[in-house]
Amino acid sequence: FSSSYALLVSSTRTHFHDKMAAQGEISSGGPEERDHSLQSGDVFRKEFKRYKAKDPPPKLDEVVDFETTQDRKVIPVKIDPNNISDQESLSRLGLLHPSEWRVFGLEGFLGFMFILNPWRRGCQRYWVTRCLRDYPCKPNVTNLDKQHHGIDNVWREGYPDYRKYRQQQGKKTQPKTLLHKLRWVTLGYHYDWDKKEYHQERHTEFPGDLSQLSTHVARTLGFPHYQAESAIVNYYGLDSQLGGHVDHQELDYSKPIISFSFGQTAVFLLGGKTKSVKPTAMFLRNGDIMVMSGDTRLAYHGVPKILKPPITRLLPEGLREVDEKVGLHESMLAGVMEEEWEPSALFMEECRINITVRQVVADGGSFGKRSCDDGLQSESKRTKETQYPIGS
């Protein structure tokens, strides 16, 4: 594999939400449904249920682990050094120099790339803090807006009750708090979940730091003209799942949608253009970046399980401590040092955060005009799975 492989890479995870999803429901898959999924060749659903199971829990020996890189499916990918520029910006954003990145592809998934935790120690805290304290603020849109009017800052309103919940955890049955109910936040162009489309007028300013981060990752992987225009921040509890789906809402399929993972480890399923293709399971850990494009741009994917952390180490490595030798940029200090980080750390002991960033409109294009072959989405429109984290 050469650096030209990166030109086929892009990750999309637009999570459109139908009325069932908006209520936080997911099919439990009774006997009749299981039989139907097998008879119809729905192999993806069969694998999703296998990894979703709680009693007995699934065996994880077939899950691809990019940390070990011993799986024959895992293919090392080299980055073209000509794509690397602006070291000051990379440092400011918290990324290691790309020459230190460990990047992989997967056999049989042309256009998929996986960057194994390319962060400088302690810098992940900055992005977690942004996702918890800043992004769920107005004028951004959250799943709480319809049921909880007038909340301008979800973290400020919800954390006191959440802290009490954790202090009394196990003593008695308690109702879920506001932070438990936070499932998603949209940034930039806000997707219309009812009409299942983007609108030019449904737009707020996209965060500048997240735009720079996504642009640098995209350019390093060979997408020099990428523009970050929309994002969804998903919040997973330890009992949450993301149903199998295809991302087909953007108006341009040629640009990457980049997925950033923070917090607890997820089992991620990546399938094919139809649900008859058996998906490959892989671990998504704290700090990992996943990108899908090319043949995998319209592939079915989902998250059937969030792994519970060991009781002796609730917080993932990379969030537990800050290496003072790293020399954090002053723009990243707020919320990263111990006193400010403690509330965020408590929440992340039982949470996974995923940010998916995408370009909505093609270069020089406009809303209402799709730049890619409409035939590419004919199969993807059939999916009716829940497509955002749900759980009790």
N, C-alpha and C positions, 0 to 999 in steps of 0.2 A: 504494500500500500504506500502510495506517495502522498504528498500534500494535496494533489488534485482531488483525492478522495473527499477532502473537506468540502468541496464545492457541492457535494450531494447531501450535505448534512443539515438537518433542521428538526427542531422538536416542537410539536404542537400538542396542546392539551386544552383546547377551548372547552369549557365545561358548560354546555347549555343545559338549562334546568327546566323541565316540564313541570306541570302542576304537582305530579307525584314527588318530584325531587324537591320542590319548594317546601313541601310539608315534611321533608326529612325522612322519606320512606324508601325502602328498597325491597324488592321481592325476596322472600325467604326461600323460594324454590321448593315447594312441596313435591310429593311423589309424582303427581301428574305432570307438573312442570318439568321435572327432571327427565321423565320419559320423553316428553315432547322435545326437549333440547337434544336428546340423543338421536331421536328419530329424524329430526330435521338437520342433523349434522352440525349442530351448534357446539363444536369442540371448545370454543373459547369459554362459553358459559360453564361447561363441565369442569374445566381447569380452574376457573374463577371460584366455583363452589368448593373445589378440593382444597385450595389454599385459604379460603375464607373460614373453613371449619374450625370449631373451637373444641369439640369433644368427640373424638380425639383430635388433637391439633395435627396439622399436616407435617409430613416429613419435608425437610428443607434441603435434602442432599442433592436435589436436582436444580436448585436455584443457583444461577450464575453469580459468582462472587468476584468482582473486578479487583478486589484487594489481593487475592491469591494469584490471579491470572494463570491458573493451571488448566482451566477449561479449554478444550480444543476449539471451542467456538469463538473464543476471545482473540482478537487480532490487534496487535499494536499498530498505532497510527502515528506517523510523523507529521509535525507541523512545519509548514514552509517558513523558514526564518524571514523571508521577505514580507510576510504578513505581520510581523511583530514590530510595533512602533510605540512611541510615547510611554516610556518606562515610568515616568513620573505619574501619569494617570493610572497605570496598572497598580502602582504602589498605593496611591491615594484611595483606590477602590478596594484594596485589601487582597489583591491577587498576587500570587507568586509570579515570577517571570515565566513566560510560556515555555522556555527551554527546560523548566523544571516540572511542567505538567506531565501527567501520565494519562495518555489518551488512547482509547480503544474503540474498535468497531466490533461487530458481531457477524460471524459467518451466516450468510443467508438474509441479512438485513442491510442491503445497500442503502446508504444515506443515514444510517444511525451512528452516532458517536457518543462516547461516555468519557467525561473528564473526571478523574478520581480526585476529589477534594483538593482543588488547586489554590486554597486559601492560606494566607499567612496566619500564624497562630494568633487567636484572639479576635481576628477581623470578622469572623462570622457573627460575633455578638452584635456588631453594628447593624447588620442586615436583619437579624432577628428583632432588634429594638425598633427598627423602622417598620417592620411588619406588624408589631404589636402596638406601638404607641403613636405612630404617625399615619400609616396608610389607612387604618379604619376610621379616619376622621373625615368630616365633611370638608369639601363637597364630594368626596368619593362615595361610591354606592356599595352597600353591604346587604347581605341577606336579612339583616335585622330591621331594615327600614320600614317594611310594611307593618310589622307587629310592634315595633318600639319607636314611635315617632319622637322627634325632638332630641335624639341623642347625637351630639356633635362629636364626642370623643368616647369611643367604646371602651378603650382601656381605662381611662380615668373614671368612667362611670362604673365599670364592671370589676376592676381589680379588688377593691375592698371586700366585696362579697365573696370573690373567689378565694382570697386569702383566708377568710373565716371558714370557708368550705374545706380547705386543705387542713387547717388546724384541727377541725372536728371530724376529719375523714375517718371512717370506721367506727365512730361512736354511735351514730344514728343515721337513719335514712334522711338524706337531705335533697331538696330540689336542686336541679342544675342551675348554675348562675348564668348571667348574661354572657360571660366569656365562653362558657361551655356551648352556648348557642351560636356563637360566631362561626360561620362556615366559610364565607368567602367575602372578598372585597374586590371590586373592579376599579381599574385605573385607566386614565386616558379615554379612549373610545369605550363606552359602556354598552355591552351587548344587551339587546332586547330579548329577554328569555321567552316572552310570549309570542312575538312575531318571528323569533329565531333569525335575527339579522342585526347588523350594525346600522346606526344612523349617524349621519354627519353632525347633527345638532346635539346628539347625546354624547357630549365630550367635556372633560375637564383636563386641566394641565397635567401632563405626564411627569412623574418625578424625575428631575434631572439626573440624580445619581444613579437611579435604576436604568435610565436611558443610556448613560455612559457605560455602565457595567455591561449591559446587553450588547451594545455596539462593539465594545472591545472584544468580547468573546466571539461575536459573529465575524468580525474582521480577521481575528486570529485564525479562525477556521475556514477562511476563504470567502466570506460574504462582505465585500467592501462597501456595498451600497445599502446595507441593512438599516432600517429605521424602526425604532421601538415606538409603537403607537398605542398599544393596548396591553393590559396585563390582568391576570386573575391571581389573587393571593388566596390559597386554600389553607384552611386550618383543620387538621385531622386530630381527633381524639384517639385514644388507644383502641377504641372499638369502632372506628370509622372505616369505610370502604369508598372506593371510587369505581362505579360500575363500568363495564366494558363499553367503549364508544369510539367513534372516529371524529376527528376535528375537521370540519368542512365549512365553517362559517366565514372564514376570511375570504377576501376577494382575490387573493393572490397566494397560490400554493407554492410558489417558487422560493419564497423567503423562509428562513428558519424561524421556528418558535422555540425559544430556549427555556429549559426547565431547571430551576435552582431548588435544591432540597436542603432543609435545615431541621435539626431536631431528631426525633426518633426514627428508627429504621423502618422502611417500607418494603414489602414484596411487590414488585411491579411486573405486570404481564404485558408483553409485546407480541402481537399476533401479525396477521396478514390483512389483505384487502377484504377478505370475507371471514366470517366466524367459523368456517369449516377448517381453517388453518389452526393447528395446535400452537398456542402461544409459548414463548420462552419466558421463564420467570427469572428475575434478577433482583439483587438487593440494591436499594437506594438508601444510602446512608447520609448522615449529616455532612454537608459541604459538597456533595456530588452535584455535577452538572450534566444534564442529559439533553441531547440534541437529535432531532429526527428530521429527515428531508428525503427527497428523491423517492425511492420505492416505499419507504416507511412513512412518508408524509401523511398518507391516508390509511394507515394501518390501525387496526383495532388495538386498544390498550386500556389498562385499568389497574387499580390498586385493591387487591382483595384483603390485604392484611397489614396492620401496623404491629410491629413486634414490641412486646412489653420489655422494658429495660431490666437488667438485673437489679435486685433490691439494693445491692451494695454500690451501684454506680448508675444512678438514675439519669444523670446528665451526660450526654454523649461527649466524647473527646472532641476538642475544638471549641466547646462552649464552657468547659470547666475552669479554664485558667487563661490568663493573658501573659504572653512572654514579653516582658518589658524590653528585651533586646531587639524585638521586632521594630520598635520605633514607630508606633502608630501615628498616622497623619492626624493633625489636630482636628480635622473635620470628622474623624471617626471616634473621638474620645468620649463624646456624650453618650451615656448609657452603656459604655463598655467597661468602665472601671467597677470594682467590686460593689461599692455602695449602691450605685445606680442599677447595676446588673441583677442584684438579688431578686427583685420581684419577677423579672423576666425569666431568670433561671428556674424559679419555682414553677412557673407555668410550663416551661419547656420540658420539665420532667415527665409530662404526660401529653406532649403535643408534637406533631410534625407540621412544619410549614413548607408549602411548595409555592413558588412563584413561577408562572409561565408568562413569558413575554412574546409578543407577536407583532408583526407588521400586518396591518389590515388591508391597506390599499396598495396596489402596485405602483412602482415609480412612474410618475406622470399620469397615473390613472385617476379614477374618480369613483365615488360611491354609486352603487347600482350597476357597475360594469365589472364583470369578472374577467380577469386577465388570463385565467387558465381554462383548459378544456372542461366544460360542464359535465362531460361524461365521467370525469374522475370522481365526481361526488354521487353518482347514481346509486352506488351500493351503500355509501356512508349515510345517506338520508334514511335508510331503513332502520337504523338503530333507534331503540327506544329506552336504552339503559339509563339509569340514574348517572349523572356525570358530574357530581361534586361530592365532597366528603360528607357522609352521613353516619349517624350513629346515635346511640342513646344519650 
